[in-house]
Amino acid sequence: MSLRRVVITGLGPVSSIGIGASAYSEGLREGVNGVSPIACFDPTGFPYIMAGEVHAFRPEDMVRRLSVDEWGRTSLFAASAARLAVADAGIDEDELAASRAGSSMGTTGGESQVLEKLTEDSLTAGMGGLDAGLIRQVSSARLSQAVNRELRLTGDAVTLSTACSASNYALGYAYDLIRTGEADYMIAGGADSVGRWSHAGFYRLGALTEKACSPFDANRSGIITGEGGAAMFLESLESAQARGAHIHAEVLGYGLNCDANHMVAPNRDSIAECMRIAHANAGVKAEEVDYICAHGTGTPANDFVEASAVVDVFGENPPPISSTKSMLGHTMGAASGLGAIASVLGIAGSFLPPTINFNTPDPDMPKIDPVPNKARAADVRIAQVNGFAFGGNNAIVMLGRPE
């Protein structure tokens, strides 16, 4: 089988620090803090009330075919991000609709806000009083369906629910379809929404922090919940060249594994092995990697284990490793997708996104360079995007400057 090279020609970030590639890139360069007091539900009674909400999101201004009232917020994040990616790719929509094209989207909570509303209604009005229209919105499968319906795609519509690494799984799935010739175009990414259930769940788990996410800092104390959508437009190198498309980056490969060890605790050896799998699949050596976009949640356990695994693979002088979650909060199923877009922008724009809220180096942490507080100019030829999830679902994507 003749395997094709796979490139990214369109970027679609919908985030709390910028909507669209240009605004998102500017937010990353400026180290914007996208965290604010929660507005989507009444947080009265919660000790911690901050989240990375996308207050500027107006789906009615972004989607053209979907009826906003018939879709949940997370599906609208996915469809809006996909439309941005297609516009950035500069491909004719009629040509796209007539091609072998589909979508793969990742998520953690799916339509969590819809489920919360139905739960509330069931307690007040009973099961017989539930809105049938809301019930139709519940399925997480609707994330990818929203993308396909919005863009009239007739290929795969796959939603992957591998939690906080789901976007990387979705990228890997799309990469395989393009590489093997099973699809001509794919839209890959993820989406999730801030909700009461996730905020409460992470608080009860002891994983939530009060005001600011501070990955790799000595005083880090947990995550900030976040939301958004991420979409990338993938096609073969030959296709992009034939239509004169601007190529942002190449997808070099990816790696997946599962700890099968603990529901929430990361496993150092398994994460290190996932990095080695990704490097081998992409045909790169550890010393060739110029930047790591960390999973970097800001919890004491995750950051220590991730940094330790990085040193296990890269040695005592690993490449710079920063966390976009310091700016965005933890966008769950969109996290590694927004991290991948940040890495693509770093490759194309020759800069490293920062880890903001970094004040005190952790003396117990392996020696790393977290790109503290300010973006940095750098020649980024190869970037590694880490994604780790509860249940031990590890997924790492390797991206490169197109040669």
RODO-2510 file (C-alpha; in nm, 4 decimals, decimal comma):
residues 403
     n   res          X          Y          Z
     1     m     0,0000     0,0000     0,0000
     2     s     0,1279     0,3459    -0,0895
     3     l     0,0994     0,5595     0,2228
     4     r     0,0393     0,9314     0,1845
     5     r     0,1884     1,2160     0,3849
     6     v    -0,0752     1,4027     0,5854
     7     v    -0,0802     1,7792     0,6350
     8     i    -0,2882     2,0347     0,8220
     9     t    -0,4182     2,3148     0,6021
    10     g    -0,6926     2,4593     0,8219
    11     l    -0,7133     2,5623     1,1863
    12     g    -1,0319     2,6251     1,3847
    13     p    -0,9844     2,7173     1,7513
    14     v    -1,2795     2,8380     1,9609
    15     s    -1,1279     2,9293     2,2962
    16     s    -1,1477     3,1638     2,5912
    17     i    -0,8376     3,3509     2,4693
    18     g    -0,9401     3,3857     2,1059
    19     i    -1,1720     3,2553     1,8373
    20     g    -1,0065     3,1807     1,5036
    21     a    -0,6412     3,1102     1,4305
    22     s    -0,5247     3,4716     1,4308
    23     a    -0,6916     3,5681     1,7587
    24     y    -0,5848     3,2427     1,9253
    25     s    -0,2252     3,2908     1,8129
    26     e    -0,2242     3,6433     1,9507
    27     g    -0,3660     3,5192     2,2811
    28     l    -0,0936     3,2561     2,3063
    29     r     0,1819     3,5036     2,2235
    30     e     0,0515     3,7493     2,4812
    31     g    -0,0026     3,4859     2,7494
    32     v    -0,3653     3,5886     2,7954
    33     n    -0,5489     3,4505     3,0968
    34     g    -0,8850     3,3165     2,9750
    35     v    -1,0156     3,2285     3,3216
    36     s    -1,3034     3,4252     3,4757
    37     p    -1,5928     3,3844     3,7237
    38     i    -1,8414     3,1191     3,6135
    39     a    -2,1425     3,2535     3,4253
    40     c    -2,3096     2,9459     3,2693
    41     f    -2,4538     2,8281     3,6024
    42     d    -2,5028     2,9730     3,9483
    43     p    -2,1885     2,8732     4,1433
    44     t    -2,3312     2,9786     4,4778
    45     g    -2,2182     2,7308     4,7382
    46     f    -1,9012     2,6323     4,5553
    47     p    -1,5782     2,7418     4,7273
    48     y    -1,4165     2,7771     4,3841
    49     i    -1,6008     2,9733     4,1159
    50     m    -1,3546     3,0215     3,8269
    51     a    -1,3567     2,8591     3,4826
    52     g    -1,2271     2,9094     3,1302
    53     e    -1,5578     2,9928     2,9618
    54     v    -1,5794     3,1215     2,6037
    55     h    -1,7937     3,4265     2,6725
    56     a    -1,7547     3,5573     2,3164
    57     f    -1,9002     3,2412     2,1577
    58     r    -2,1976     3,3265     1,9367
    59     p    -2,2861     3,0124     1,7405
    60     e    -2,5615     3,1919     1,5507
    61     d    -2,2895     3,4048     1,3924
    62     m    -2,0738     3,1048     1,2994
    63     v    -2,2876     2,8166     1,1768
    64     r    -2,4971     2,8480     0,8615
    65     r    -2,6942     2,5251     0,8230
    66     l    -2,7569     2,4069     1,1757
    67     s    -3,0490     2,5456     1,3716
    68     v    -2,8861     2,6657     1,6930
    69     d    -3,1952     2,5819     1,8995
    70     e    -3,1760     2,2151     1,7976
    71     w    -2,8175     2,1516     1,9055
    72     g    -2,6346     2,1564     2,2371
    73     r    -2,3494     2,3931     2,3179
    74     t    -2,0784     2,1296     2,2766
    75     s    -2,2004     2,0255     1,9305
    76     l    -2,2117     2,3916     1,8323
    77     f    -1,8525     2,4337     1,9537
    78     a    -1,7553     2,1422     1,7270
    79     a    -1,9459     2,2685     1,4225
    80     s    -1,8219     2,6260     1,4657
    81     a    -1,4601     2,5149     1,5027
    82     a    -1,4972     2,2967     1,1925
    83     r    -1,6344     2,5857     0,9890
    84     l    -1,3385     2,8004     1,0942
    85     a    -1,0978     2,5236     0,9917
    86     v    -1,2600     2,4831     0,6503
    87     a    -1,2538     2,8590     0,5907
    88     d    -0,8868     2,8683     0,6891
    89     a    -0,8136     2,5783     0,4538
    90     g    -0,9591     2,7793     0,1649
    91     i    -1,1383     2,4848     0,0074
    92     d    -1,4600     2,5219    -0,1895
    93     e    -1,7464     2,3862     0,0218
    94     d    -1,9235     2,2266    -0,2743
    95     e    -1,6034     2,0447    -0,3668
    96     l    -1,5617     1,9340    -0,0068
    97     a    -1,9201     1,8079     0,0158
    98     a    -1,8734     1,6029    -0,3016
    99     s    -1,5495     1,4447    -0,1771
   100     r    -1,4693     1,1541     0,0517
   101     a    -1,4702     1,3719     0,3620
   102     g    -1,5717     1,3220     0,7226
   103     s    -1,5000     1,4162     1,0810
   104     s    -1,3627     1,2705     1,4026
   105     m    -1,4232     1,4659     1,7220
   106     g    -1,3247     1,3948     2,0799
   107     t    -1,5069     1,4755     2,4024
   108     t    -1,5194     1,4107     2,7751
   109     g    -1,8680     1,5133     2,8825
   110     g    -2,0473     1,5522     2,5497
   111     e    -2,3646     1,7562     2,5947
   112     s    -2,3245     1,7917     2,9710
   113     q    -2,5283     2,1118     2,9910
   114     v    -2,8209     1,9385     2,8190
   115     l    -2,8021     1,6468     3,0610
   116     e    -2,7957     1,8851     3,3554
   117     k    -3,1081     2,0640     3,2292
   118     l    -3,2911     1,7357     3,1769
   119     t    -3,1915     1,6177     3,5244
   120     e    -3,3213     1,9399     3,6780
   121     d    -3,6468     1,9164     3,4806
   122     s    -3,6975     1,5541     3,5808
   123     l    -3,6838     1,6547     3,9473
   124     t    -3,9311     1,9384     3,9067
   125     a    -4,1687     1,8189     3,6328
   126     g    -4,1139     1,4437     3,6384
   127     m    -4,0024     1,2241     3,3506
   128     g    -4,3249     1,2918     3,1626
   129     g    -4,2485     1,6623     3,1559
   130     l    -3,9134     1,6351     2,9772
   131     d    -3,8646     1,8251     2,6524
   132     a    -3,8299     1,5760     2,3652
   133     g    -3,6164     1,8249     2,1764
   134     l    -3,3639     1,8336     2,4588
   135     i    -3,3604     1,4556     2,4798
   136     r    -3,2646     1,4421     2,1116
   137     q    -2,9623     1,6610     2,1884
   138     v    -2,8112     1,4297     2,4493
   139     s    -2,6064     1,1865     2,2393
   140     s    -2,2347     1,2632     2,2199
   141     a    -2,2429     1,1217     1,8672
   142     r    -2,4003     1,4515     1,7690
   143     l    -2,0661     1,6317     1,7966
   144     s    -1,9318     1,4795     1,4765
   145     q    -2,2801     1,4703     1,3250
   146     a    -2,3026     1,8458     1,3765
   147     v    -1,9781     1,8906     1,1844
   148     n    -2,0933     1,6707     0,8970
   149     r    -2,4376     1,8291     0,8744
   150     e    -2,3012     2,1817     0,8901
   151     l    -2,0563     2,1111     0,6066
   152     r    -2,2627     1,8481     0,4150
   153     l    -1,9970     1,5805     0,4649
   154     t    -2,0960     1,2238     0,3808
   155     g    -1,7957     1,0340     0,5168
   156     d    -1,7166     0,9146     0,8690
   157     a    -1,8780     1,0973     1,1603
   158     v    -1,6980     0,9547     1,4631
   159     t    -1,7088     1,0865     1,8197
   160     l    -1,4404     0,9478     2,0513
   161     s    -1,4990     0,9757     2,4250
   162     t    -1,1521     0,9065     2,5615
   163     a    -1,1825     1,2027     2,7947
   164     c    -0,8961     1,4519     2,8128
   165     s    -0,6833     1,2895     2,5420
   166     a    -0,9777     1,2502     2,3026
   167     s    -0,8714     1,5152     2,0501
   168     n    -0,5409     1,3370     1,9998
   169     y    -0,7268     1,0102     1,9433
   170     a    -0,9446     1,1929     1,6893
   171     l    -0,6382     1,3345     1,5153
   172     g    -0,4822     0,9900     1,4959
   173     y    -0,8027     0,8437     1,3531
   174     a    -0,8229     1,1128     1,0847
   175     y    -0,4523     1,0793     1,0082
   176     d    -0,4916     0,7070     0,9411
   177     l    -0,7838     0,7590     0,7026
   178     i    -0,5945     1,0185     0,4979
   179     r    -0,2645     0,8303     0,5070
   180     t    -0,4161     0,5052     0,3816
   181     g    -0,6296     0,6723     0,1161
   182     e    -0,9636     0,5845     0,2769
   183     a    -1,0585     0,9532     0,2896
   184     d    -0,9520     1,2617     0,0979
   185     y    -1,0311     1,5195     0,3655
   186     m    -1,0949     1,4937     0,7397
   187     i    -1,1827     1,7406     1,0120
   188     a    -1,0413     1,6370     1,3489
   189     g    -1,0512     1,7861     1,6960
   190     g    -1,2708     1,7975     2,0014
   191     a    -1,5177     1,9953     2,2092
   192     d    -1,6563     2,0256     2,5614
   193     s    -1,8540     2,2729     2,7707
   194     v    -1,8199     2,3995     3,1260
   195     g    -2,0898     2,2500     3,3447
   196     r    -2,1949     2,2075     3,7047
   197     w    -2,1331     1,8305     3,7037
   198     s    -1,7686     1,8530     3,5964
   199     h    -1,6988     2,1471     3,8250
   200     a    -1,8514     1,9633     4,1208
   201     g    -1,6872     1,6344     4,0275
   202     f    -1,3371     1,7733     4,0054
   203     y    -1,3901     1,9687     4,3266
   204     r    -1,5012     1,6575     4,5150
   205     l    -1,2072     1,4703     4,3650
   206     g    -0,9738     1,7307     4,5155
   207     a    -0,8376     1,8199     4,1714
   208     l    -0,9769     2,1749     4,1425
   209     t    -0,7828     2,4885     4,2269
   210     e    -0,9303     2,8163     4,3442
   211     k    -0,8176     3,0941     4,1115
   212     a    -0,5356     3,0074     3,8728
   213     c    -0,3944     2,6963     3,7075
   214     s    -0,0168     2,6896     3,7654
   215     p     0,1362     2,3899     3,5875
   216     f     0,4808     2,2789     3,7046
   217     d     0,4895     2,5464     3,9768
   218     a     0,5896     2,4424     4,3278
   219     n     0,2570     2,5719     4,4608
   220     r     0,0324     2,4201     4,1938
   221     s    -0,2881     2,2846     4,3417
   222     g    -0,5160     2,1667     4,0615
   223     i    -0,7098     2,2381     3,7475
   224     i    -0,9507     2,5070     3,6355
   225     t    -1,2370     2,3666     3,4269
   226     g    -1,2624     2,5098     3,0763
   227     e    -1,4456     2,4745     2,7479
   228     g    -1,4172     2,5292     2,3748
   229     g    -1,3825     2,3636     2,0397
   230     a    -1,0843     2,2656     1,8289
   231     a    -1,0828     2,1547     1,4669
   232     m    -0,8088     2,0929     1,2121
   233     f    -0,8511     2,0302     0,8411
   234     l    -0,6403     1,7352     0,7232
   235     e    -0,5601     1,6254     0,3705
   236     s    -0,2780     1,4570     0,1815
   237     l     0,0325     1,6528     0,0894
   238     e    -0,0399     1,5878    -0,2781
   239     s    -0,3917     1,7249    -0,2436
   240     a    -0,2747     2,0398    -0,0663
   241     q    -0,0061     2,1023    -0,3265
   242     a    -0,2443     2,0411    -0,6151
   243     r    -0,4925     2,3020    -0,4956
   244     g    -0,2239     2,5500    -0,3860
   245     a    -0,3248     2,5377    -0,0208
   246     h    -0,1195     2,6936     0,2564
   247     i     0,0277     2,4104     0,4633
   248     h     0,0506     2,4922     0,8338
   249     a     0,2185     2,1698     0,9458
   250     e     0,2548     1,8003     0,8770
   251     v     0,1145     1,5260     1,0979
   252     l     0,4151     1,2982     1,1364
   253     g     0,2470     1,0256     1,3407
   254     y     0,1030     0,9425     1,6795
   255     g     0,1144     0,6957     1,9650
   256     l    -0,1537     0,5415     2,1863
   257     n    -0,1517     0,3160     2,4889
   258     c    -0,3513     0,2540     2,8053
   259     d    -0,2162     0,2144     3,1574
   260     a    -0,5028    -0,0123     3,2669
   261     n    -0,3615     0,0698     3,6074
   262     h    -0,5695     0,3317     3,7916
   263     m    -0,8814     0,5341     3,7163
   264     v    -0,7256     0,8750     3,7833
   265     a    -0,3550     0,8395     3,8669
   266     p    -0,1085     0,8766     3,5753
   267     n     0,1535     0,6075     3,5221
   268     r     0,5080     0,7278     3,4544
   269     d     0,6329     0,4201     3,2698
   270     s     0,3270     0,3974     3,0481
   271     i     0,3445     0,7672     2,9557
   272     a     0,7130     0,7335     2,8690
   273     e     0,6331     0,4314     2,6550
   274     c     0,3592     0,6243     2,4766
   275     m     0,6167     0,8887     2,3836
   276     r     0,8459     0,6221     2,2419
   277     i     0,5565     0,4717     2,0434
   278     a     0,4735     0,8142     1,8990
   279     h     0,8362     0,8819     1,8058
   280     a     0,8682     0,5448     1,6347
   281     n     0,5412     0,5873     1,4469
   282     a     0,6469     0,9332     1,3306
   283     g     1,0006     0,8257     1,2410
   284     v     1,1653     1,0850     1,4661
   285     k     1,4283     1,0665     1,7371
   286     a     1,3812     1,2226     2,0791
   287     e     1,6669     1,4644     2,0181
   288     e     1,4879     1,5989     1,7101
   289     v     1,1878     1,7262     1,9090
   290     d     1,2010     2,1025     1,9625
   291     y     0,8930     2,1565     2,1795
   292     i     0,6482     1,9604     2,3937
   293     c     0,2944     2,0861     2,4433
   294     a     0,2298     1,9351     2,7848
   295     h    -0,0841     1,7775     2,9182
   296     g     0,0124     1,9994     3,2121
   297     t    -0,3033     2,0031     3,4211
   298     g    -0,1573     2,1824     3,7215
   299     t    -0,2241     1,8960     3,9638
   300     p     0,0676     1,7878     4,1831
   301     a     0,0559     1,4274     4,0572
   302     n     0,0119     1,4867     3,6833
   303     d     0,2848     1,7450     3,6438
   304     f     0,5426     1,5504     3,8417
   305     v     0,4694     1,2243     3,6585
   306     e     0,4636     1,3929     3,3162
   307     a     0,7914     1,5789     3,3766
   308     s     0,9520     1,2600     3,5078
   309     a     0,8398     1,0623     3,2016
   310     v     0,9761     1,3359     2,9751
   311     v     1,3164     1,3139     3,1420
   312     d     1,3049     0,9332     3,1172
   313     v     1,2669     0,9630     2,7395
   314     f     1,4623     1,2794     2,6574
   315     g     1,7337     1,2723     2,9209
   316     e     1,8459     1,5483     3,1558
   317     n     1,8050     1,8285     2,8982
   318     p     1,4577     1,7840     2,7467
   319     p     1,3086     2,0343     2,5020
   320     p     1,0963     2,3218     2,6373
   321     i     0,7592     2,1996     2,7664
   322     s     0,4699     2,4374     2,8344
   323     s     0,1013     2,4064     2,9225
   324     t    -0,1764     2,5955     2,7439
   325     k    -0,4098     2,4923     3,0283
   326     s    -0,2507     2,7695     3,2337
   327     m    -0,4296     3,0109     2,9985
   328     l    -0,7399     2,8184     2,8886
   329     g    -0,8211     2,6043     3,1872
   330     h    -0,8751     2,2350     3,1223
   331     t    -1,0954     2,2162     2,8134
   332     m    -1,1356     1,8410     2,8580
   333     g    -1,2017     1,6719     2,5212
   334     a    -1,0848     1,9835     2,3360
   335     a    -0,7611     2,0100     2,5360
   336     s    -0,5166     1,8203     2,3172
   337     g    -0,6847     1,9654     2,0057
   338     l    -0,6285     2,3202     2,1251
   339     g    -0,2782     2,2118     2,2268
   340     a    -0,2170     2,0749     1,8772
   341     i    -0,3358     2,3998     1,7197
   342     a    -0,1088     2,5935     1,9552
   343     s     0,1812     2,3717     1,8473
   344     v     0,1004     2,4198     1,4787
   345     l     0,0947     2,7957     1,5303
   346     g     0,4250     2,7691     1,7144
   347     i     0,5769     2,5756     1,4252
   348     a     0,4434     2,8188     1,1661
   349     g     0,5137     3,1329     1,3679
   350     s     0,8413     3,0257     1,5288
   351     f     0,7387     3,0734     1,8907
   352     l     0,6767     2,8738     2,2068
   353     p     0,3484     2,9303     2,3943
   354     p     0,4114     3,0101     2,7606
   355     t     0,3092     2,8523     3,0883
   356     i     0,1557     3,1473     3,2713
   357     n     0,1031     3,1688     3,6490
   358     f     0,4505     3,0230     3,7002
   359     n     0,6166     3,1787     4,0048
   360     t     0,8181     2,9230     4,1989
   361     p     1,0216     2,6357     4,0541
   362     d     0,9489     2,3039     4,2234
   363     p     1,2703     2,1706     4,3799
   364     d     1,1283     1,8182     4,3687
   365     m     1,0403     1,8394     3,9984
   366     p     1,2788     1,7009     3,7365
   367     k     1,4605     1,9855     3,5652
   368     i     1,2462     2,1180     3,2819
   369     d     1,1976     2,4468     3,0960
   370     p     0,8263     2,5375     3,1268
   371     v     0,8600     2,8546     2,9137
   372     p     0,7552     3,0605     3,2166
   373     n     0,5020     3,3419     3,1737
   374     k     0,6150     3,4819     2,8391
   375     a     0,6079     3,3353     2,4885
   376     r     0,9515     3,2845     2,3378
   377     a     1,0833     3,3045     1,9839
   378     a     1,2122     2,9630     1,8746
   379     d     1,2764     2,7568     1,5651
   380     v     1,0219     2,4782     1,6065
   381     r     1,0607     2,2070     1,3451
   382     i     0,9031     1,9179     1,5378
   383     a     0,6494     1,9423     1,8207
   384     q     0,5068     1,6754     2,0487
   385     v     0,1507     1,7133     2,1800
   386     n     0,0796     1,5189     2,4999
   387     g    -0,2688     1,4051     2,5966
   388     f    -0,3413     1,1897     2,9013
   389     a    -0,6812     1,0939     3,0399
   390     f    -0,8527     0,9216     3,3282
   391     g    -0,8541     0,5491     3,2830
   392     g    -0,4951     0,5662     3,1588
   393     n    -0,5840     0,6666     2,8024
   394     n    -0,2613     0,8163     2,6685
   395     a    -0,2366     0,9728     2,3228
   396     i     0,0526     1,1696     2,1754
   397     v     0,0622     1,3380     1,8343
   398     m     0,3799     1,4406     1,6545
   399     l     0,3699     1,7478     1,4290
   400     g     0,6368     1,8857     1,1979
   401     r     0,7224     2,1763     0,9751
   402     p     0,6311     2,0779     0,6194
   403     e     0,9394     2,0013     0,4121
***
